[in-house]
Amino acid sequence: MKNSFIRHGIEHLSPSTLNTWAAQPAIVVLEKLLHRRGNGVSMAALRGTASEAGIVAGLMDPHMDQVECQDIALREFDRLCGLSPDPKRLKEREGIPGIVAQGLLALRPYGIPSQTQGKIVHQFPSVPVPILGYYDLIFRDSGVLVDIKTQLRLSSEISDAHARQVSFYVHGTDLEGRIAYVTPQKFGVYRIEDPKAGMNELLNIAHRMERTLAVSDDPNVIAAMMTPDYGSFYYSDPLTKQHAREVFGFQDQPENPAVRDNGDA
């Protein structure tokens, strides 16, 4: 008998999918089970992808001029965006040169990466489908795996979701996991202190997701169990929010609803 993931067309999991399930499971149901997707990748995500291209180019060639690295990132951003009318496009693009400069400051001291953008697949006895993901950088000489997270405001600590993600990447290795948060003005490189705990959390999410999907083979039944939070960034894309409203059957609430006191006649 097929497991509940396969019955719903999910042949593998990823740290991203599991983290999304923990934060906003309705999105996973909407996209993975009902195949109702929005307009694609956000401008912030494209900013991250493009910035990483410039940073990695500069890491692989320590003599490459910073301006050339920035140009690589900007060209990649423009290629990825195409003719997108997204109003956030300009703001995200403006941050790229600073992010690349700060990323090089943060990571060039580690030396030349021995591996970049590698695929990792783990099969766990307690999870019936494989979990796969893609790391950013491995510095074998330093014994460090680094994941780059670009931001416009610097995080002061590692988020739980990012800790789980990088814990997965270093699972079964002797590498130390680190996250490089990079903004246009500054950076912070933080160490994953307890990767075993992060990995256990990720597996716990997978087990709970499997039990939820086992309730029914009908994705609409699973959808009926979900409650979307339209205030979450997961619904920032208008088409995604529209799909969610159609599937889940209620509207988001106004931002500061008036509170009525009906206690007095």
C-alpha positions in Angstrom: 0.0 0.0 0.0 1.3 3.4 -0.9 2.2 5.8 1.9 0.2 9.0 2.4 2.9 11.2 0.7 2.8 9.2 -2.5 -0.9 8.9 -2.5 -1.0 12.7 -2.6 1.6 12.9 -5.4 4.5 13.9 -3.1 7.5 11.8 -4.1 10.1 13.7 -2.0 10.2 16.3 0.7 12.6 19.2 1.2 13.6 21.4 4.2 11.7 24.2 2.6 8.5 22.3 2.2 8.7 21.0 5.8 9.4 24.4 7.2 6.5 25.8 5.2 4.3 23.0 6.7 5.3 24.1 10.2 4.6 27.7 9.5 1.6 27.7 7.1 0.5 24.2 6.1 -2.4 25.6 4.1 0.2 26.8 1.5 1.6 23.3 1.1 -1.9 21.9 0.6 -2.7 24.7 -1.9 0.5 24.2 -4.0 1.5 20.6 -3.5 -1.8 18.8 -3.3 -4.2 21.1 -5.2 -1.5 22.5 -7.6 -2.9 26.0 -7.2 0.2 28.2 -7.6 0.8 31.9 -7.7 2.9 34.1 -10.1 6.2 32.4 -9.2 9.2 33.4 -7.2 9.1 36.7 -5.2 11.4 39.6 -5.9 13.1 39.0 -2.6 13.9 35.5 -3.5 15.2 36.6 -6.9 17.4 39.2 -5.2 18.9 36.4 -3.1 19.6 34.2 -6.0 21.2 37.0 -8.0 23.3 38.2 -5.1 24.5 34.7 -4.4 25.6 34.4 -8.0 27.8 37.5 -7.6 29.2 36.4 -4.2 30.0 32.9 -5.4 31.8 34.3 -8.5 33.9 36.4 -6.3 34.7 33.5 -3.9 35.7 31.2 -6.7 38.0 33.9 -8.1 39.6 35.8 -5.2 41.2 38.3 -7.6 37.9 39.3 -9.2 37.1 42.9 -8.6 34.1 43.6 -6.4 32.5 45.8 -9.1 32.6 42.9 -11.5 31.0 40.6 -8.9 28.2 43.2 -8.4 27.7 43.5 -12.2 27.3 39.7 -12.4 24.6 39.8 -9.7 22.8 42.7 -11.3 22.8 41.1 -14.7 21.5 37.9 -13.2 18.7 39.7 -11.4 17.6 41.5 -14.6 17.7 38.1 -16.4 15.6 36.4 -13.8 13.1 39.3 -13.5 12.6 39.7 -17.3 9.9 42.3 -17.8 8.2 41.8 -14.5 6.0 44.8 -13.4 6.4 44.0 -9.7 6.7 47.3 -7.9 9.2 45.7 -5.5 11.6 45.1 -8.3 13.5 48.4 -8.0 13.9 48.3 -4.2 15.3 44.7 -4.3 17.7 45.5 -7.1 19.1 48.6 -5.3 20.2 46.3 -2.4 22.2 43.9 -4.5 25.5 45.8 -4.9 25.8 46.3 -1.1 24.8 42.7 -0.4 27.5 41.4 -2.8 30.1 43.6 -1.2 29.2 42.5 2.4 29.0 38.9 1.3 32.5 39.0 0.0 33.7 40.6 3.2 32.0 37.8 5.2 33.1 34.8 3.2 36.4 35.5 1.4 38.3 34.8 4.7 37.1 31.2 4.4 39.1 30.8 1.2 37.9 29.3 -2.1 34.9 27.0 -1.8 35.5 23.3 -2.5 31.9 22.8 -3.5 29.0 25.1 -4.4 25.3 24.5 -5.0 25.3 20.8 -4.2 22.4 18.4 -3.8 21.9 16.4 -0.7 19.5 13.5 -0.4 18.7 11.7 2.9 16.4 8.7 3.3 15.3 8.2 6.9 13.7 5.0 8.2 10.8 6.9 9.8 10.0 9.0 6.7 8.7 7.0 3.7 10.0 9.4 1.0 13.4 10.9 0.6 14.2 14.5 1.8 16.4 16.5 -0.5 17.9 20.0 -0.5 20.6 22.1 -2.0 23.3 23.8 0.0 25.2 26.9 -1.0 28.9 26.5 -0.1 31.3 24.0 1.5 34.8 25.0 2.6 36.5 21.6 3.1 39.7 23.1 4.4 37.8 24.9 7.1 35.3 22.0 7.7 32.4 24.4 7.3 29.2 24.4 5.3 27.7 27.9 4.8 24.2 28.8 3.7 23.8 32.4 2.5 20.6 34.3 3.4 20.3 37.8 1.9 18.2 40.3 3.8 17.5 44.1 3.9 17.6 44.1 7.7 20.1 41.9 9.6 18.9 39.1 11.8 20.5 39.0 15.2 20.1 35.3 15.5 19.4 32.2 13.5 15.7 31.5 12.8 14.4 28.1 13.8 13.5 27.3 10.1 17.0 28.2 8.9 18.6 26.1 11.8 16.5 23.1 10.7 17.5 23.6 7.0 21.3 23.8 7.7 21.1 21.0 10.2 19.7 18.8 7.4 22.7 19.8 5.1 25.3 18.8 7.7 23.5 15.6 8.9 25.9 12.6 8.6 28.9 14.8 7.9 31.7 16.2 10.0 31.0 19.7 8.7 30.1 22.6 10.9 26.9 24.4 9.7 26.9 28.2 9.5 24.5 30.7 8.2 25.7 34.0 6.6 23.0 36.6 6.9 24.0 39.4 4.5 22.4 42.9 4.1 23.5 45.9 2.0 25.1 47.4 5.0 26.4 44.6 7.2 26.6 40.8 7.7 26.5 38.2 10.5 27.8 34.7 10.3 26.2 32.4 12.9 27.0 28.8 13.9 24.4 26.0 14.2 24.9 25.0 17.8 22.9 21.8 17.9 22.4 20.3 14.5 21.1 17.1 15.9 18.2 18.9 17.5 17.5 20.8 14.3 17.4 17.5 12.4 15.1 15.9 14.9 12.7 18.9 14.6 12.6 18.5 10.8 11.8 14.8 11.1 9.1 15.6 13.7 7.5 18.0 11.2 7.6 15.2 8.5 5.9 12.7 10.8 3.1 15.1 11.6 2.7 16.1 8.0 2.4 12.4 7.1 -0.2 11.8 9.8 -2.3 14.7 8.5 -2.2 13.6 4.9 -3.2 10.0 6.0 -6.6 11.3 7.1 -7.8 11.1 3.5 -6.7 10.5 -0.1 -8.9 13.4 -1.2 -6.9 16.7 -1.1 -10.1 18.7 -0.6 -10.7 16.9 2.7 -7.2 17.9 3.8 -7.8 21.4 2.6 -10.9 21.6 4.7 -8.7 21.1 7.8 -6.5 24.1 7.0 -6.8 27.7 8.2 -4.7 30.1 6.2 -3.3 33.3 7.8 -3.6 35.9 5.0 -1.3 38.2 7.0 1.6 35.9 6.4 4.2 36.7 3.8 3.3 33.4 2.1 0.2 35.2 0.7 2.0 38.4 -0.5 1.5 37.3 -4.1 -2.1 38.4 -5.1 -2.7 35.3 -7.2 -1.7 33.0 -4.3 -4.1 34.8 -2.0 -6.9 34.6 -4.6 -6.4 30.8 -5.0 -6.4 30.5 -1.2 -9.6 32.4 -0.9 -11.3 30.2 -3.5 -10.1 27.0 -1.9 -10.5 27.8 1.8 -13.7 29.8 1.5 -13.3 32.9 3.6 -11.8 36.3 3.3 -8.9 37.9 5.2 -9.9 40.3 8.0 -9.4 44.0 7.8 -6.3 45.3 9.5 -7.6 47.0 12.6 -11.2 45.9 12.9 -13.3 48.0 15.2 -14.2 46.3 18.5 -17.9 46.6 19.4 -19.1 46.5 22.9 -22.7 45.2 22.8 -23.0 44.9 26.6 -24.9 48.2 27.0 -28.3 48.7 25.5 
